[in-house]
Amino acid sequence: MPVIKYPRIRDPLFYEWDRKAQKCGLRHTVYAVNGDQYTGEWLNNLKHGKGTQIWKSTGAIYSGDWKFGKRDGYGSYSILDPVTKEYKKVYTGWWENDRRGGRGQFFYPNGEHYDGEWSNGVRSGWGKMHYRDGSTYEGQWLSDQPNGMGVLRLPNGNRYEGAWKDGKKHGPGKYFYPGKGQMLEGIWVADIAKCGVLVDFGRDNAPASTKSPLPEVIPLLEPPNCLHLKKCSSHAPELLRDLMQHKGNGDNRGRDNSGICVKTK
């Protein structure tokens, strides 16, 4: 009885080559066409797990967690200094979908430093910013700017505690002058105090307190941006000078920006 033999069906060679090229598990350094290199774990031909990526065009390096080809989890991103040829850390913390997300620290080229929460690659949540001039802001952030409640501390010891909007003092707040032993409590609009009450606060321990304490404040039905003081002719000019001492320095963080007129009776 004759036996019929059918030809053996074989997959094209490029199918076999493709299967061998699929990356899964731990691999040694893999070079991309553009010169980028990656060393670490893979899953279904995607970077997944622990790994280190080096970008040829910038020399930047990322070492940390990956998820389906994107930075996701905890990792550190550094750039190469063209002068010293040493790596400078830019960001260390959590990542989500290839962007900064969660808690992390960011180091700016000008020496400033942020430690706090991130969302979609920008500062969002609670965090503390260390500015180059020595001032610090700690509080709520939204869309990469102070938004919500926060505290700004200046190098001279003055501080603002209150509401912020789009990076500016906006809403109810308190501005403390420890050196003078005084505190301004009022309402700010776009970094300018529109109305408020200036009172003594820790005056006995202030190193440069005024010659006499502030008198009792009396409300007057006059312009809302006017600070009214009773019988303060002896030190009103000095108070005005203290309130406006930060104006014109080109930095909103260092300005008092009170915009207040002092009236005496």
Secondary structure by P-SEA (a helix, b strand, c coil): cbbbbcccccccaaaaaaaaacccccccccccccccccbbbbccccccccbbbbbcccccccbbbbccccccccbbbbbbcccccbbbbccbbbbccccccccbbbbccccbbbbbbbcccccccccccccccccccbbbbcccccccccccccccccccbbbbcccccccccccccccccbbbbcccccccccbbbbbbcccccccccccccccbbbbbcccccbbbbccccccaaaaaaaaacccccccccccccccbbbbcc
